[in-house]
Each structure stands twice: as structure tokens, then as C-alpha cells.
Amino acid sequence: MTLNERHLDTKFCNRRKATEDIKREIANWEIWECSDPTFSYEYDRTVTMYVHEGTAVLTFSDGEIIDLQAGDTLTVQSGASADWVISNPIRNSYQFKDILK
């Protein structure tokens, strides 16, 4: 699979296959794990996450649907809201990206 096969940009987020640089960067990020099958989340801060394992589908408030799988990075913009459907328990590293004004 090439990096471009997982490349997706939408109004609220962007998804990419993780580069080696990202994989090194996540060493100091927080870990989040979830096996709940569904939940909703409102993003009050921009966040970038790296999926270590698991799969999920996010449906954003504008109707955009994004699938996640191991090896993906996803950046979600502040102000977005999404419904998560987790088909395999997911484990992510994440870091909030506060925007300087």
C-alpha cells in the first residue's frame, strides 16, 4: 500500500498513512484505548492521533465518513463532532494541537 492510498482531506479532518517521522514522534504522546462499540465526541481542541491497532468508522456532522485502521494518522480540527463506530477495539496515541492566535 502506498502512502497516497490512505490520503484523505475533508472539512474537519485529514487522514494519512503514518510516516517513519510520525512513528518516532508519537513516543511521547498519550495513549487512548476503547472497545465501546459506539460513542459521539465533540472536539473542542485540534487533535492528531496515530492508530496502533483496531478499526473504526467516524461519521462527522457534515456527513463525511472516515475509516481508520492500524497505521493511520488522523488530525481532527477543533469544532468538529463525530460519531464513532468501533468494529475492533482501538488503541491510539494522541496529541492535542493548540492553535496559537
DAHU-V265582 format. One record per pair of residues at least 12 apart in sequence whose C-alpha atoms are under 8 Angstrom apart, sorted by sequence separation. I is the first residue (numbers start at 1). J is the second residue. D is the distance in whole Angstrom. If there is no record, write none. Layout:
I_J_D + I_J_D
//
This chain:
4_16_8 + 55_67_7 + 56_68_5 + 3_16_7 + 4_17_8 + 55_68_5 + 56_69_7 + 3_17_5 + 55_69_5 + 3_18_8 + 54_69_6 + 55_70_7 + 53_69_7 + 54_70_6 + 51_68_7 + 53_70_5 + 51_69_6 + 52_70_5 + 53_71_8 + 51_70_5 + 52_71_6 + 61_80_7 + 50_70_8 + 51_71_6 + 60_80_7 + 61_81_6 + 50_71_7 + 51_72_5 + 60_81_6 + 61_82_6 + 50_72_6 + 51_73_6 + 60_82_4 + 50_73_4 + 59_82_5 + 60_83_6 + 26_50_8 + 49_73_5 + 50_74_7 + 58_82_6 + 59_83_5 + 48_73_7 + 49_74_5 + 58_83_6 + 59_84_7 + 48_74_6 + 49_75_6 + 58_84_5 + 48_75_4 + 57_84_6 + 58_85_6 + 47_75_6 + 48_76_6 + 56_84_7 + 57_85_5 + 46_75_7 + 47_76_5 + 56_85_6 + 57_86_7 + 46_76_6 + 47_77_7 + 56_86_4 + 57_87_8 + 46_77_4 + 47_78_8 + 55_86_6 + 56_87_6 + 18_50_7 + 45_77_7 + 46_78_4 + 54_86_8 + 55_87_6 + 56_88_7 + 43_76_7 + 45_78_4 + 54_87_8 + 55_88_5 + 43_77_7 + 44_78_5 + 45_79_7 + 54_88_5 + 55_89_7 + 56_90_7 + 43_78_5 + 44_79_6 + 54_89_5 + 55_90_6 + 43_79_6 + 44_80_8 + 53_89_8 + 54_90_4 + 42_79_7 + 43_80_5 + 53_90_6 + 54_91_6 + 42_80_6 + 43_81_6 + 52_90_8 + 53_91_5 + 42_81_4 + 51_90_7 + 52_91_6 + 53_92_7 + 41_81_6 + 42_82_7 + 51_91_6 + 52_92_6 + 40_81_7 + 41_82_6 + 51_92_5 + 52_93_7 + 40_82_6 + 41_83_6 + 50_92_5 + 51_93_7 + 40_83_4 + 41_84_8 + 49_92_6 + 50_93_5 + 39_83_6 + 40_84_6 + 49_93_5 + 50_94_6 + 38_83_7 + 39_84_5 + 49_94_4 + 38_84_5 + 39_85_7 + 48_94_6 + 49_95_7 + 37_84_8 + 38_85_5 + 47_94_7 + 48_95_5 + 12_60_8 + 37_85_6 + 38_86_6 + 47_95_6 + 48_96_6 + 37_86_5 + 47_96_4 + 48_97_7 + 36_86_7 + 37_87_7 + 46_96_6 + 47_97_5 + 35_86_7 + 45_96_7 + 46_97_5 + 45_97_7 + 46_98_6 + 18_71_6 + 35_88_7 + 36_89_8 + 45_98_7 + 46_99_8 + 10_64_8 + 17_71_6 + 18_72_6 + 35_89_4 + 17_72_5 + 18_73_6 + 34_89_6 + 35_90_6 + 16_72_6 + 17_73_6 + 33_89_7 + 34_90_5 + 15_72_7 + 16_73_5 + 33_90_6 + 34_91_7 + 15_73_6 + 16_74_7 + 33_91_4 + 15_74_4 + 32_91_6 + 33_92_6 + 14_74_6 + 15_75_7 + 31_91_7 + 32_92_5 + 13_74_7 + 14_75_5 + 31_92_6 + 32_93_6 + 13_75_5 + 14_76_7 + 31_93_4 + 32_94_7 + 13_76_4 + 30_93_5 + 31_94_6 + 12_76_6 + 13_77_6 + 29_93_6 + 30_94_5 + 12_77_5 + 29_94_6 + 30_95_7 + 6_72_8 + 29_95_6 + 26_93_7 + 12_80_6 + 26_94_8
//
